[in-house]
Amino acid sequence: MDDDAPDEALAEFKTKHLGGWGVAQIAAGTGLTVYAMWVGILQPGFRKVPLRLQVPYIPASKAQVNCVMTLFRGRKGGFVDLGSGDGRIVLEAHRQGFTPAVGYELNPWLVRMARFHAWRAGHHEEVSYRREDLWKVDLTGCKNITVFLAPSVLSLLQQKLQTELPDDALVVAGRFPFPDWTPYRIEGHGVDRAWAYSMKAQRPHTFKKNDIPTNSNLNNEITKKKGST
Ligand SMILES: C[S@@+](CC[C@H](N)C(=O)[O-])C[C@H]1O[C@@H](n2cnc3c(N)ncnc32)[C@H](O)[C@@H]1O
């Protein structure tokens, strides 16, 4: 065996300059790694969701969670986070007495992470994280709902919430407000801001009696959007 071979190879590696081809290989490798992370870790669960309705994961800041929970102060009962990410808001809602506290999240990695956080905090039996498409969740009867989603989907979500939620429901939007609703209270500043909406107050403003969307025409709209992507 030639004992000098590894040293020689190392010396050659050290003295060799990166040519254009080397740079291209590194760039391609980095691109592939990022793509693999997107497909394997961030993207799973979203294959059946139309592109226009896909919302990336950005965790709420601590200040944002505080603003959201301040707006729910004085309320009780069930709590839902639509697109619950790593579960931080659901966990905080549980700590503040909401029960059941439920998060709906499509990304299986985030669902696992949320369950792990709840387990680590000793609350895994009291909170629940479900891997479900928020557009397919029946929200009838939910009283306390929070969302932190992209502005592009909030208009369609308004319709779903108006169709399904009871009058005494409170909806809190983090970071981005609903485009057509009037909040009755706003908390925080900049990216941490949150908006509170009473469902009863929204109904007469946005839809006339015959315009209130049904579940089936809402589904049609989602399908139409799917077709247009
Ligand atoms: C901006 S993050 C907010 C995460 C969390 N609510 C928070 O405040 O930290 C939006 C989350 O919604 C999830 N999401 C997007 N579309 C979804 C869908 N159709 N059904 C369920 N979850 C969805 C994403 O995976 C992402 O985790």
The ligand as a MOL file (V3000), in Angstrom:
LIG
                    3D

  0  0  0     0  0            999 V3000
M  V30 BEGIN CTAB
M  V30 COUNTS 27 29 0 0 0
M  V30 BEGIN ATOM
M  V30 1 C -47.2820 31.4450 8.5370 0
M  V30 2 S -47.3140 29.8100 9.2080 0 CHG=1
M  V30 3 C -48.0330 30.0880 10.8040 0
M  V30 4 C -47.6990 28.9930 11.8010 0
M  V30 5 C -48.3290 29.1560 13.1830 0
M  V30 6 N -49.7390 29.4000 13.1330 0
M  V30 7 C -47.6530 30.2730 13.9420 0
M  V30 8 O -48.2950 31.3320 14.0550 0
M  V30 9 O -46.5130 30.1040 14.3860 0 CHG=-1
M  V30 10 C -48.6630 29.0930 8.2710 0
M  V30 11 C -48.8290 27.6160 8.4740 0
M  V30 12 O -49.9860 27.1780 7.7980 0
M  V30 13 C -49.7460 25.8920 7.2870 0
M  V30 14 N -50.7050 25.6710 6.2040 0
M  V30 15 C -50.7370 26.3120 5.0170 0
M  V30 16 N -51.7620 25.8710 4.2730 0
M  V30 17 C -52.3880 24.9240 5.0050 0
M  V30 18 C -53.5230 24.0990 4.7720 0
M  V30 19 N -54.2020 24.1570 3.6130 0
M  V30 20 N -53.9260 23.2740 5.7590 0
M  V30 21 C -53.2370 23.1980 6.9250 0
M  V30 22 N -52.1370 23.9370 7.1930 0
M  V30 23 C -51.7260 24.8040 6.2510 0
M  V30 24 C -48.2960 25.9520 6.8310 0
M  V30 25 O -47.7080 24.6720 6.7280 0
M  V30 26 C -47.6660 26.7880 7.9260 0
M  V30 27 O -47.1700 25.9780 8.9460 0
M  V30 END ATOM
M  V30 BEGIN BOND
M  V30 1 1 1 2
M  V30 2 1 2 3
M  V30 3 1 2 10
M  V30 4 1 3 4
M  V30 5 1 4 5
M  V30 6 1 5 6
M  V30 7 1 5 7
M  V30 8 2 7 8
M  V30 9 1 7 9
M  V30 10 1 10 11
M  V30 11 1 11 12
M  V30 12 1 11 26
M  V30 13 1 12 13
M  V30 14 1 13 14
M  V30 15 1 13 24
M  V30 16 1 14 15
M  V30 17 1 14 23
M  V30 18 2 15 16
M  V30 19 1 16 17
M  V30 20 1 17 18
M  V30 21 2 17 23
M  V30 22 1 18 19
M  V30 23 2 18 20
M  V30 24 1 20 21
M  V30 25 2 21 22
M  V30 26 1 22 23
M  V30 27 1 24 25
M  V30 28 1 24 26
M  V30 29 1 26 27
M  V30 END BOND
M  V30 END CTAB
M  END
